[in-house]
Amino acid sequence: MPGSPAPSTPPPPAPDLPRAARLPSLTGMRFLAALLVFAFHTTFQTRFFEGGLGDTLGDTFANAGFYGVTFFFVLSGFVLTWSARPAEGAPRVWRRRLVKIFPNHLVTFVAAAALMAAASEVFTTKGVLANLFLVQAWIPEIQVPNTMNAVSWSLSCELFFYLAFPFLLPVLERLTARRLWTLAGVLAALTVLVPAVSSWAVAGTPLPFIADGSLSFEQIWSVYFFPPVRAIEFVLGMIAARLVLTGAIPRIALLPAAAIAVGGYVLNASVPYLYGVAGTGALWLAPLVVAAAQADVRQTASPFRGRVLVRLGELSFAFYMVHGLVVTYGHKWFVAGEDLSGAAAAALLLAALLAALALAHALFTWVEAPAVRRFSAPRAKNPAASEAAPPAAPAPAVAPLTVLEAGE
């Protein structure tokens, strides 16, 4: 109508800031998070120490594995968004991610089968097949998600994230900063709401050995294993990366961010069980991921950027995939039922850590890295034509950062 004001349209999203070629602090932090998972498995789930010291360590690290899982899910969303390549199709994204996780998974699957056979443990068809094809986290039966190489349940979640990523990223890239913040707030609220809903809406037989004995496996599965629920943390990581890339998030110093993460761990250890194992840790860990990325972009001081720590971070996915087997069967054969002194228990714990690191180095060197180099990019169908063609424009300087596609 003449004279009427033109309809308002939302402003276009802010252009992305230049991306740093590497984010080594995030790589270094990956190993520290992997150590949290290792500490959980060696002090709480399977105890290397008994007596008062064992009780103290168990209480201290009772939530460490859950916290480490959340860190890796948030980190996965952040790094995949940060390192996304322009106009890269979904098949290429899926190829790179599957090549990253499946070789290590298959090797440790075979190792788990051999160790289970040596220990005369029972195999189930459903458990074996679900684990092999990484669908175990979708099945709410207590004997399925943690079968074979038990820690690989989180790869089942990561596989779901990867399948969804090419469809989620374009949506987030079109959102303004204000809408990204709003979505982040909604997802943060969901991390608290989901355990509350599960506590009264999900039934099942209570497990006497979990928390106060009032929770069923189905309740725990719905907040801890179920991939769509865990995707909340992954998407929060994606949003955090978008906010950093568009300059829509203020600078966060590493020290305050680390204090928030530590305080969040203490808080999560004090809340009801379902809240502690769910994704509420993302609220306290996302600022640390953002702060570390900003420190690398600005080249400010970071304790996570040391050469040794970064190298260990590169091994962290392989470390995660082997450590559960080392801990489980090392404890079964050398610790369980033995009256060990504190020194002997400490020596065995150190031996388990060193063995896991050695196996991780071997897995990374002989399986993971060669598979990524060989299969992450499709080979040219016509080498002669490729050589005759003019060189393509260089891609943005984003290093192919790897993420620990794993959790507890």
Order of alpha helices (4+ residues) and beta strands (2+ residues): alpha-alpha-alpha-alpha-alpha-alpha-alpha-alpha-alpha-alpha-alpha-alpha-alpha-alpha-alpha-alpha-alpha
